[in-house]
Structures are given as C-alpha cells and as structure tokens.
Amino acid sequence: MTSKVVLRSNFGTDVGRRRKNNEDACLVDDELGLWVVADGMGGQAAGEIASQQAVETVHGMVRQGLNGSRQAVPKGALRTVNHERVLESAVQGATYMVFGLAELDRTKSGMGTTLSAMLRVDDEVLLAQVGDSRIYRVREGRAEQLTEDHTLVNWQIQQGIITPEEARTSKQRNVITRAVGNHDYVQVDILRATVEPGDTFLLCSDGLHGYLKSQELPPLMELPGDEAVEALIQLANDRGGKDNITCVIVRAEAAS
C-alpha cells in the first residue's frame, strides 16, 4: 500500500520555572513511526527514572514487535501484524518494568508515569493513553483532543459531580487515576485516528496543556519547524511554568 502522507516531527522539553528536575521524557522515531511523551512522578528522582524507562521500553518493544514480525514471515507470504496488540503490549511491558524497578529499590516505591504514544499504521495512527498527558490533532484550523484524561476531576465531570469550570480550580485536578508503573498492570486506552495531508498532531505533558486553550493551538502549530515547539514552551513558561513542559509536534505532509 502506497502512503499518501509523510510524517515528520519536532520536539522539545523544558524544566519550567519552578521545578529543579525535569521528570518528563519523550521519544521521536519518524522512521519507525512512533512518538511518545511521558510525565514521571515520585520522589528522589524516581519520576525521571519512570518516564525515561517507560519511553525506552515502549520504543524497544514496538520496534521488536514490528521488525520481528517482518523477519518471521516466509518470503512471498502475506504479513499481518496486530498493531493494537503490539502497542498495548509495549505499554504493559513498560508498566511491569517500572513497577519492578520500584520493587527492587524501595526508595522508588510508588513511582510511575503518564504515557501518551502514537504509532503510525498506513494512513492512520494508533494512540495509547495512560494518565493525563494528551494528544491533539489540528485539522483545517480546528484542534481536537483525541485522548481522555485519566484524572479524578475528569471522572467527576463525567459523573456530573462538578462542572468543567469547577474542575479548573479544583484542588484535586492533579490526581491521576491511572499511571504506568504504580502497579504491575494498567488499563490502556487504544484509539485510532485518521491522518490527512495538512494534519498536525501534538503530544504534550500537562505542563503545557494546563496553560493552553484548544482554540489557541491552530495558529501556533502553523509555525514552521522548531518555531512551533519553542512558541508552545514559551507560552507555558510565560503563564507560570509551574511544571515541566514537553511537546512533540508531528506534521502530515502529502507524499510526493
């Protein structure tokens, strides 16, 4: 199948204005078609370890899952890959790895990380979501949040307990209901999204989207190359920079 789009990425991460350490991590692999953002949590640098270990594990397991499938197919035979299973298994592998590291070192007990991953499959993308990092798609001047936040306030909104306006000032707005590594298993949202030439995807930690209104995204994402990444990080810092800031921008261009 000939693809009608080429996906190219730019990324950046910043410690922000109030934190001493950057507990975010990200992964970009345009050739493989995999992009990941993770926001770690836990004391004594455990958040940094959790997020970095998670993205490395997902990268390695997806690469092995896709390349291993190619190698296992006899010459001339049709190759079928269950991309959903590959991606979800990679996130579960990261969960087990981070949990296991915390079990080995009790000072890291309770460490974990959010994880938002995007994997290209022909002219679609598969999304894996755990926690409150986010993935947006900008299409024809409109930004859409594709992932759902796994937070207590989002659950309260869905149950009609609080309003979205009340959620913005809630003292519980940073309470995450799912994370990679807190336990040896996590429920992973697996979603599909279409890709059209001109689409732009944003993967980001809450250090960015906590300061951002979705309607502000389209003009910022139109900036070329790294300028869009720099503008988004600057926006978050200008509005407080209370957390680490990470963003990955993936642009879909028409294949020549």
C-alpha positions in Angstrom: 0.0 0.0 0.0 1.4 3.4 -1.0 1.1 6.0 1.7 -0.3 9.4 0.8 1.4 11.2 3.7 4.8 11.6 5.2 5.0 12.3 8.9 7.8 14.4 10.3 8.3 15.6 13.9 9.9 18.3 16.0 10.1 18.2 19.8 11.3 20.0 22.9 11.3 19.7 26.6 11.9 22.3 29.4 12.2 22.1 33.1 9.9 25.1 33.6 10.2 27.9 36.1 9.5 26.2 39.4 11.0 22.7 39.2 14.6 21.7 39.8 14.4 18.5 37.8 12.8 17.5 34.5 10.7 14.4 35.1 9.3 14.4 31.6 10.7 12.2 28.8 9.8 11.9 25.1 10.7 9.7 22.2 10.6 10.5 18.5 11.3 7.9 15.7 10.0 9.2 12.4 11.4 6.2 10.5 9.6 3.6 12.8 6.5 5.9 13.0 6.4 6.1 16.8 6.2 9.2 19.1 5.8 9.1 22.9 5.5 11.6 25.8 5.7 10.6 29.4 5.4 12.7 32.6 7.0 10.9 35.6 6.1 11.2 39.3 7.8 10.0 42.5 10.4 11.3 45.0 14.2 11.0 44.9 14.4 11.4 41.1 12.1 8.4 40.7 9.9 10.3 38.3 12.8 10.8 35.9 13.6 7.1 36.0 10.0 6.1 35.5 9.4 8.3 32.5 12.7 7.5 30.8 12.4 3.8 31.4 8.8 3.8 30.1 9.6 5.5 26.8 12.7 3.3 26.2 10.7 0.1 26.9 7.8 1.1 24.6 10.3 2.0 21.9 12.2 -1.2 22.2 9.1 -3.4 22.3 7.3 -1.7 19.4 10.4 -1.9 17.3 10.9 -5.6 18.1 7.2 -6.3 17.6 7.1 -4.8 14.2 10.6 -5.9 12.9 10.3 -9.3 14.5 7.0 -9.9 12.6 8.7 -9.0 9.3 11.5 -11.4 9.9 9.2 -14.3 10.9 7.3 -14.2 7.6 8.5 -16.6 4.8 9.4 -15.0 1.5 6.4 -14.3 -0.6 3.9 -14.8 2.2 1.5 -12.1 3.4 2.5 -10.4 6.6 -0.1 -9.5 9.2 0.7 -7.5 12.3 -1.8 -6.8 15.1 -0.6 -3.2 15.7 -3.0 -2.7 18.6 -1.6 -5.7 20.4 2.0 -4.6 19.7 1.3 -1.1 21.1 -0.7 -2.2 24.1 1.8 -4.9 25.0 4.6 -2.4 24.8 2.8 -0.1 27.3 2.1 -3.1 29.6 5.8 -4.1 29.3 6.7 -0.5 30.4 4.3 -0.8 33.3 5.8 -4.1 34.5 9.4 -2.7 34.1 8.8 0.5 36.1 6.9 -1.4 38.8 9.7 -4.0 39.0 12.3 -1.3 39.4 10.4 0.2 42.3 10.1 -3.2 43.9 13.9 -3.6 43.7 14.6 -0.2 45.2 12.1 0.7 48.0 13.2 4.4 47.9 11.5 4.4 44.5 8.3 2.8 45.8 5.2 4.3 44.2 7.0 5.9 41.2 5.1 6.0 37.9 4.5 8.0 34.8 1.8 9.1 32.4 2.3 7.9 28.9 0.8 9.1 25.6 2.0 7.2 22.5 1.2 7.5 18.8 2.1 4.7 16.3 1.7 5.1 12.5 -0.3 2.4 10.7 -0.5 3.1 7.0 -2.6 6.4 6.7 -3.9 6.2 10.3 -2.4 6.4 13.7 -2.9 4.3 16.8 -2.9 6.1 20.1 -2.1 4.6 23.5 -3.1 6.6 26.6 -2.5 6.3 30.3 -2.7 9.3 32.6 -3.2 13.0 31.8 -0.6 13.8 29.1 -2.5 14.5 25.9 -2.6 14.0 22.1 -4.3 16.6 20.0 -5.0 16.7 16.2 -5.3 20.0 14.3 -7.2 19.8 11.1 -8.4 22.6 8.9 -7.9 25.2 11.6 -9.6 23.2 14.4 -7.9 21.5 17.3 -9.4 18.3 18.8 -8.2 16.5 21.9 -8.1 12.8 20.9 -7.2 11.3 24.2 -9.1 11.3 27.5 -7.5 12.4 30.8 -7.4 9.7 33.4 -7.9 12.1 36.3 -10.2 12.3 39.3 -11.7 15.6 38.1 -12.4 14.3 34.6 -14.2 11.4 36.2 -16.2 13.8 38.4 -17.1 15.8 35.3 -18.4 12.7 33.5 -20.4 11.8 36.6 -21.9 15.2 36.8 -20.4 15.9 40.2 -18.6 19.0 39.2 -18.6 21.3 36.1 -15.6 21.9 33.8 -15.3 25.3 35.2 -15.1 24.0 38.8 -12.6 21.4 37.6 -10.1 24.1 36.6 -9.8 25.4 40.2 -10.3 22.0 42.0 -7.6 21.1 44.5 -7.9 17.5 43.1 -7.2 18.5 39.5 -3.7 16.8 39.5 -4.9 13.5 41.0 -4.3 10.8 38.3 -6.4 7.7 38.3 -4.1 5.6 36.0 -0.4 5.5 35.7 2.3 3.4 34.2 4.3 1.6 37.0 2.2 2.2 40.1 1.0 -1.4 39.8 2.2 -4.3 37.6 -0.8 -3.8 35.2 -2.7 -0.8 33.9 -5.7 -0.3 31.7 -4.6 1.2 28.4 -6.9 3.2 26.1 -6.1 2.2 22.5 -7.6 4.5 19.9 -7.5 5.0 16.1 -7.4 8.3 14.3 -7.2 9.2 10.6 -4.4 11.1 9.0 -4.8 13.6 6.1 -2.2 15.8 4.4 -2.0 19.0 6.4 -2.9 17.4 9.7 -0.7 18.3 12.7 -0.6 16.2 15.9 0.6 17.4 19.3 1.7 15.1 22.1 2.3 17.0 25.3 2.6 16.8 29.1 0.2 18.7 31.4 2.9 21.3 32.0 1.8 22.6 28.6 -1.8 21.8 28.2 -2.6 23.0 31.7 -2.0 26.5 30.4 -3.4 26.1 26.9 -6.8 26.6 25.4 -7.5 24.3 22.4 -8.5 27.2 20.2 -5.0 28.7 20.7 -3.4 25.7 19.1 -4.0 26.0 15.3 -2.1 29.3 14.7 0.8 28.2 16.9 1.0 24.8 15.1 1.3 26.6 11.8 4.7 28.0 12.7 7.5 26.2 10.8 9.7 23.5 12.3 11.1 24.1 15.8 9.5 27.5 16.0 6.1 26.0 16.9 7.7 23.9 19.7 9.6 26.9 21.1 6.4 29.1 21.0 4.4 26.5 22.9 7.1 26.1 25.6 7.5 29.9 25.9 3.7 30.2 26.3 3.7 27.7 29.2 6.6 29.5 30.9 5.1 32.9 30.4 1.9 31.8 32.0 3.6 30.4 35.1 5.8 27.4 34.1 4.9 25.6 37.3 5.7 22.1 35.8 8.0 20.5 33.3 7.0 21.2 29.7 7.3 18.7 26.9 5.8 18.7 23.4 6.2 16.6 20.3 4.7 18.0 17.1 4.1 15.6 14.2 3.2 17.0 10.8 1.5 15.1 8.0 2.7 16.2 4.6 1.5 15.0 1.2 3.8 12.3 -0.2 5.5 13.3 -3.4 
